[in-house]
Amino acid sequence: MIYLLNRHVLIFQTITDASIRNISMRCLNLRQLCVSKCSELTDQTLIALANYNPLLSTLEVAGCHQFTDIGFQSLGKVSAL
């Protein structure tokens, strides 16, 4: 499940790294995102968010067990998180 916590809420049954990358590239002013329970996501999601969404200040990732320190470090280098 994914929520864009701004003006719009999107709910997906299955979300992939490619889906997040596409959202990231099109929502450059993204500030809040919940990808909790999206267990298919990997560090590629975090890297995409780091590359395209420097205004991101809230990211919920409960249940995303494939994320590692490498992905979180990429966010820490460029984002307000």
C-alpha positions in Angstrom: 0.0 0.0 0.0 1.3 3.5 -0.8 0.0 6.9 0.3 1.1 10.2 -1.1 0.4 12.3 2.0 -0.1 15.7 0.5 -3.2 16.6 -1.5 -3.7 13.3 -3.1 -3.9 9.7 -1.7 -3.1 6.8 -4.0 -3.6 3.3 -2.9 -2.0 0.4 -4.8 -2.2 -3.3 -4.1 1.4 -3.9 -5.4 4.1 -1.3 -5.8 7.5 -1.8 -7.3 10.8 0.1 -7.3 10.0 1.2 -10.9 6.6 2.5 -9.8 8.2 4.6 -7.0 10.9 5.9 -9.4 8.2 7.0 -11.9 6.2 8.7 -9.1 9.4 10.3 -7.8 10.3 11.7 -11.2 6.8 13.2 -11.7 6.2 14.5 -8.2 9.3 16.6 -7.7 7.7 18.6 -4.8 6.8 15.4 -2.9 7.1 16.1 0.9 5.5 13.1 2.6 5.3 9.5 1.5 4.1 6.3 3.2 5.2 3.0 1.7 4.6 0.9 4.8 4.0 -2.8 4.1 5.4 -2.5 0.6 7.6 -5.5 1.1 8.8 -5.7 -2.5 10.6 -2.4 -2.4 14.4 -2.3 -2.2 17.1 0.3 -1.8 16.4 1.4 -5.4 13.3 3.1 -4.1 15.2 5.1 -1.5 17.9 6.0 -4.1 15.1 7.3 -6.5 13.6 9.3 -3.7 17.0 10.8 -2.9 17.7 11.6 -6.5 14.3 13.3 -7.3 12.7 14.4 -4.1 15.0 16.7 -2.0 11.9 18.3 -0.3 10.8 14.9 1.2 10.6 15.4 4.9 8.5 12.4 6.1 8.9 8.8 4.9 7.1 5.9 6.5 8.6 2.5 5.8 7.3 0.1 8.4 7.4 -3.4 7.0 9.8 -2.6 4.2 12.3 -5.3 5.2 14.5 -5.0 2.1 15.7 -1.5 2.8 19.3 -1.4 4.1 21.7 1.2 5.5 22.9 1.9 1.9 19.5 3.1 0.9 18.9 5.2 4.0 22.4 6.7 3.6 21.6 7.9 0.1 18.5 9.7 1.5 20.5 11.2 4.3 22.9 12.8 1.9 20.4 14.9 0.0 17.0 15.0 1.8 15.5 16.8 4.7 14.7 13.4 6.4 
